[in-house]
């Protein structure tokens, strides 16, 4: 099972404003659309948290064409009108990955601040593709949280765009 993070951040490391808004990031979508589409073709499932799920529900259309697993202790079903295949689960990262592997999944996209942080704490992320936008928010939802130990990464590549975006790809060292 391979786990990947693909996410955009501000220069100061926030993935969203304190209220979850990503309006500052969407202005750059066109620049990375092809890159994101290529990445999405490599995955077979998405793992998000309740907060990310609720944010995605505000989008004009459901953005996923893959199986979506929502980590939540409170939600049990998707609202009427969600066309995607959504399953609600309440498991720790390693337990969830064992379950997803048993269901036949091979490459999972992990998204959402708290979920990414939990997967990192449990050393359950294999690669990260992080795009930094040339914006400083000053506050918001951070990509990274506290860890009990260092996690080492190998740099795979970095790509810069004319509009100031910088995408860096990292692979978990030793894997």
C-alpha atoms as a printed R data frame, in Angstrom:
    type eleno elety resid chain resno       x      y       z
1   ATOM     1    CA   UNK     A     1   0.000  0.000   0.000
2   ATOM     2    CA   UNK     A     2   1.364  3.390  -1.012
3   ATOM     3    CA   UNK     A     3   0.155  6.576   0.680
4   ATOM     4    CA   UNK     A     4   0.594 10.023  -0.837
5   ATOM     5    CA   UNK     A     5  -0.081 13.584   0.192
6   ATOM     6    CA   UNK     A     6  -0.721 16.103  -2.592
7   ATOM     7    CA   UNK     A     7  -1.442 19.527  -1.162
8   ATOM     8    CA   UNK     A     8  -1.018 23.259  -1.527
9   ATOM     9    CA   UNK     A     9   0.228 25.521   1.250
10  ATOM    10    CA   UNK     A    10   0.970 29.156   1.823
11  ATOM    11    CA   UNK     A    11   4.611 30.165   2.224
12  ATOM    12    CA   UNK     A    12   4.074 30.075   5.977
13  ATOM    13    CA   UNK     A    13   2.761 26.495   5.872
14  ATOM    14    CA   UNK     A    14  -1.022 26.883   6.105
15  ATOM    15    CA   UNK     A    15  -3.361 24.773   3.973
16  ATOM    16    CA   UNK     A    16  -6.433 26.903   4.666
17  ATOM    17    CA   UNK     A    17  -7.591 29.988   6.504
18  ATOM    18    CA   UNK     A    18  -8.768 29.468  10.120
19  ATOM    19    CA   UNK     A    19 -12.344 28.994   8.808
20  ATOM    20    CA   UNK     A    20 -11.232 26.394   6.247
21  ATOM    21    CA   UNK     A    21 -11.407 28.708   3.213
22  ATOM    22    CA   UNK     A    22  -8.903 28.142   0.402
23  ATOM    23    CA   UNK     A    23  -9.843 31.147  -1.734
24  ATOM    24    CA   UNK     A    24  -6.202 32.310  -1.697
25  ATOM    25    CA   UNK     A    25  -5.149 29.002  -3.285
26  ATOM    26    CA   UNK     A    26  -7.806 28.513  -5.958
27  ATOM    27    CA   UNK     A    27  -6.430 31.395  -8.027
28  ATOM    28    CA   UNK     A    28  -3.483 29.112  -8.882
29  ATOM    29    CA   UNK     A    29  -5.506 26.056  -9.962
30  ATOM    30    CA   UNK     A    30  -4.864 26.459 -13.671
31  ATOM    31    CA   UNK     A    31  -1.086 26.203 -13.172
32  ATOM    32    CA   UNK     A    32  -1.193 22.772 -11.563
33  ATOM    33    CA   UNK     A    33  -4.328 21.285 -13.157
34  ATOM    34    CA   UNK     A    34  -2.433 18.868 -15.434
35  ATOM    35    CA   UNK     A    35  -0.004 17.900 -12.674
36  ATOM    36    CA   UNK     A    36  -2.887 17.167 -10.270
37  ATOM    37    CA   UNK     A    37  -4.820 15.223 -12.927
38  ATOM    38    CA   UNK     A    38  -1.763 13.042 -13.596
39  ATOM    39    CA   UNK     A    39  -1.381 12.387  -9.857
40  ATOM    40    CA   UNK     A    40  -5.072 11.490  -9.406
41  ATOM    41    CA   UNK     A    41  -4.772  8.873 -12.157
42  ATOM    42    CA   UNK     A    42  -2.203  7.018 -10.003
43  ATOM    43    CA   UNK     A    43  -4.440  6.605  -6.939
44  ATOM    44    CA   UNK     A    44  -7.380  4.318  -6.324
45  ATOM    45    CA   UNK     A    45  -8.811  5.796  -3.111
46  ATOM    46    CA   UNK     A    46  -8.934  9.032  -1.138
47  ATOM    47    CA   UNK     A    47  -8.822  9.391   2.658
48  ATOM    48    CA   UNK     A    48 -10.079 12.682   4.091
49  ATOM    49    CA   UNK     A    49 -11.315 13.893   7.442
50  ATOM    50    CA   UNK     A    50 -14.679 15.302   8.404
51  ATOM    51    CA   UNK     A    51 -13.503 18.914   8.071
52  ATOM    52    CA   UNK     A    52 -12.197 18.402   4.544
53  ATOM    53    CA   UNK     A    53 -15.344 16.464   3.642
54  ATOM    54    CA   UNK     A    54 -17.553 19.321   4.852
55  ATOM    55    CA   UNK     A    55 -15.464 21.827   2.873
56  ATOM    56    CA   UNK     A    56 -15.694 19.688  -0.273
57  ATOM    57    CA   UNK     A    57 -19.480 19.603   0.134
58  ATOM    58    CA   UNK     A    58 -19.508 23.369  -0.520
59  ATOM    59    CA   UNK     A    59 -17.909 22.932  -3.983
60  ATOM    60    CA   UNK     A    60 -20.082 23.294  -7.081
61  ATOM    61    CA   UNK     A    61 -19.597 19.594  -7.864
62  ATOM    62    CA   UNK     A    62 -18.203 16.494  -6.183
63  ATOM    63    CA   UNK     A    63 -14.485 16.489  -7.137
64  ATOM    64    CA   UNK     A    64 -13.658 12.804  -6.726
65  ATOM    65    CA   UNK     A    65 -14.153  9.952  -9.158
66  ATOM    66    CA   UNK     A    66 -12.405  7.508  -6.810
67  ATOM    67    CA   UNK     A    67 -13.615  5.734  -3.697
68  ATOM    68    CA   UNK     A    68 -13.546  8.208  -0.753
69  ATOM    69    CA   UNK     A    69 -13.098  7.209   2.882
70  ATOM    70    CA   UNK     A    70 -14.021  9.873   5.416
71  ATOM    71    CA   UNK     A    71 -12.417  9.576   8.846
72  ATOM    72    CA   UNK     A    72 -15.036 10.704  11.336
73  ATOM    73    CA   UNK     A    73 -16.268  9.751  14.768
74  ATOM    74    CA   UNK     A    74 -19.580 11.543  14.204
75  ATOM    75    CA   UNK     A    75 -20.629 11.294  10.541
76  ATOM    76    CA   UNK     A    76 -22.083  8.025   9.266
77  ATOM    77    CA   UNK     A    77 -23.534  8.852   5.836
78  ATOM    78    CA   UNK     A    78 -23.210 11.343   3.014
79  ATOM    79    CA   UNK     A    79 -25.907 13.917   2.329
80  ATOM    80    CA   UNK     A    80 -28.401 13.202  -0.423
81  ATOM    81    CA   UNK     A    81 -27.039 14.172  -3.829
82  ATOM    82    CA   UNK     A    82 -23.423 13.078  -3.379
83  ATOM    83    CA   UNK     A    83 -22.730 11.089  -6.502
84  ATOM    84    CA   UNK     A    84 -19.427  9.643  -5.355
85  ATOM    85    CA   UNK     A    85 -18.734  6.430  -3.510
86  ATOM    86    CA   UNK     A    86 -18.241  7.561   0.121
87  ATOM    87    CA   UNK     A    87 -17.613  5.365   3.165
88  ATOM    88    CA   UNK     A    88 -17.325  6.697   6.722
89  ATOM    89    CA   UNK     A    89 -14.767  5.053   8.969
90  ATOM    90    CA   UNK     A    90 -13.374  5.566  12.452
91  ATOM    91    CA   UNK     A    91  -9.930  3.932  12.582
92  ATOM    92    CA   UNK     A    92  -6.339  4.806  13.351
93  ATOM    93    CA   UNK     A    93  -4.111  5.303  10.266
94  ATOM    94    CA   UNK     A    94  -2.290  1.935  10.341
95  ATOM    95    CA   UNK     A    95  -5.542  0.054  10.987
96  ATOM    96    CA   UNK     A    96  -7.269  1.922   8.157
97  ATOM    97    CA   UNK     A    97  -4.433  1.152   5.736
98  ATOM    98    CA   UNK     A    98  -4.635 -2.565   6.578
99  ATOM    99    CA   UNK     A    99  -8.394 -2.413   5.946
100 ATOM   100    CA   UNK     A   100  -7.971 -0.545   2.647
101 ATOM   101    CA   UNK     A   101  -5.308 -3.006   1.506
102 ATOM   102    CA   UNK     A   102  -7.665 -5.902   2.304
103 ATOM   103    CA   UNK     A   103 -10.285 -4.146   0.147
104 ATOM   104    CA   UNK     A   104  -7.804 -4.207  -2.745
105 ATOM   105    CA   UNK     A   105  -6.565 -0.616  -2.697
106 ATOM   106    CA   UNK     A   106  -2.919 -0.085  -3.637
107 ATOM   107    CA   UNK     A   107  -2.374  3.707  -3.673
108 ATOM   108    CA   UNK     A   108  -4.210  6.064  -1.322
109 ATOM   109    CA   UNK     A   109  -4.325  9.872  -1.459
110 ATOM   110    CA   UNK     A   110  -4.371 11.282   2.086
111 ATOM   111    CA   UNK     A   111  -5.818 14.803   2.356
112 ATOM   112    CA   UNK     A   112  -6.809 17.257   5.077
113 ATOM   113    CA   UNK     A   113  -4.761 18.854   7.830
114 ATOM   114    CA   UNK     A   114  -5.694 16.699  10.820
115 ATOM   115    CA   UNK     A   115  -5.687 13.503   8.780
116 ATOM   116    CA   UNK     A   116  -2.260 14.210   7.274
117 ATOM   117    CA   UNK     A   117  -0.904 15.053  10.724
118 ATOM   118    CA   UNK     A   118  -2.296 11.794  12.187
119 ATOM   119    CA   UNK     A   119  -0.824  9.737   9.337
120 ATOM   120    CA   UNK     A   120   2.553 11.464   9.785
121 ATOM   121    CA   UNK     A   121   2.527 10.869  13.559
122 ATOM   122    CA   UNK     A   122   1.946  7.171  12.856
123 ATOM   123    CA   UNK     A   123   4.607  7.184  10.087
124 ATOM   124    CA   UNK     A   124   2.037  6.149   7.478
125 ATOM   125    CA   UNK     A   125   2.918  8.543   4.621
126 ATOM   126    CA   UNK     A   126   5.187  7.347   1.814
127 ATOM   127    CA   UNK     A   127   5.396 10.490  -0.324
128 ATOM   128    CA   UNK     A   128   4.435 14.145  -0.205
129 ATOM   129    CA   UNK     A   129   3.923 16.509  -3.117
130 ATOM   130    CA   UNK     A   130   3.662 19.996  -1.649
131 ATOM   131    CA   UNK     A   131   2.981 23.100  -3.707
132 ATOM   132    CA   UNK     A   132   3.803 26.382  -1.981
133 ATOM   133    CA   UNK     A   133   1.841 29.400  -3.164
134 ATOM   134    CA   UNK     A   134   3.440 32.868  -2.977
135 ATOM   135    CA   UNK     A   135   1.048 33.996  -0.238
136 ATOM   136    CA   UNK     A   136   1.574 34.528   3.496
137 ATOM   137    CA   UNK     A   137  -1.612 34.022   5.509
138 ATOM   138    CA   UNK     A   138  -0.273 34.637   9.001
139 ATOM   139    CA   UNK     A   139  -2.702 32.145  10.521
140 ATOM   140    CA   UNK     A   140  -4.824 29.208   9.515
141 ATOM   141    CA   UNK     A   141  -4.858 25.448   9.438
142 ATOM   142    CA   UNK     A   142  -1.250 24.194   9.403
143 ATOM   143    CA   UNK     A   143  -0.048 21.348   7.233
144 ATOM   144    CA   UNK     A   144   2.233 19.994   9.928
145 ATOM   145    CA   UNK     A   145   1.705 19.418  13.639
146 ATOM   146    CA   UNK     A   146   3.770 18.138  16.526
147 ATOM   147    CA   UNK     A   147   5.633 14.848  16.215
148 ATOM   148    CA   UNK     A   148   7.245 12.537  18.746
149 ATOM   149    CA   UNK     A   149  10.276 11.993  16.512
150 ATOM   150    CA   UNK     A   150  11.892 13.294  13.341
151 ATOM   151    CA   UNK     A   151  10.716 11.898  10.011
152 ATOM   152    CA   UNK     A   152  13.329 11.979   7.269
153 ATOM   153    CA   UNK     A   153  12.525 12.510   3.591
154 ATOM   154    CA   UNK     A   154  14.394 12.224   0.307
155 ATOM   155    CA   UNK     A   155  13.950 15.057  -2.175
156 ATOM   156    CA   UNK     A   156  12.722 13.698  -5.526
157 ATOM   157    CA   UNK     A   157  12.289 16.902  -7.517
158 ATOM   158    CA   UNK     A   158  11.195 20.521  -7.401
159 ATOM   159    CA   UNK     A   159   9.383 22.437 -10.112
160 ATOM   160    CA   UNK     A   160   8.768 26.180 -10.158
161 ATOM   161    CA   UNK     A   161   6.100 28.039 -12.105
162 ATOM   162    CA   UNK     A   162   6.156 31.546 -13.596
163 ATOM   163    CA   UNK     A   163   3.397 32.670 -11.205
164 ATOM   164    CA   UNK     A   164   5.511 31.873  -8.127
165 ATOM   165    CA   UNK     A   165   4.228 28.389  -7.275
166 ATOM   166    CA   UNK     A   166   6.889 25.891  -6.235
167 ATOM   167    CA   UNK     A   167   6.082 22.179  -6.143
168 ATOM   168    CA   UNK     A   168   8.412 19.845  -4.252
169 ATOM   169    CA   UNK     A   169   8.129 16.077  -4.262
170 ATOM   170    CA   UNK     A   170   9.497 14.086  -1.305
171 ATOM   171    CA   UNK     A   171   9.713 10.349  -0.653
172 ATOM   172    CA   UNK     A   172   9.955  8.836   2.826
173 ATOM   173    CA   UNK     A   173  13.633  8.045   3.455
174 ATOM   174    CA   UNK     A   174  14.425  4.394   3.842
175 ATOM   175    CA   UNK     A   175  11.378  3.039   2.047
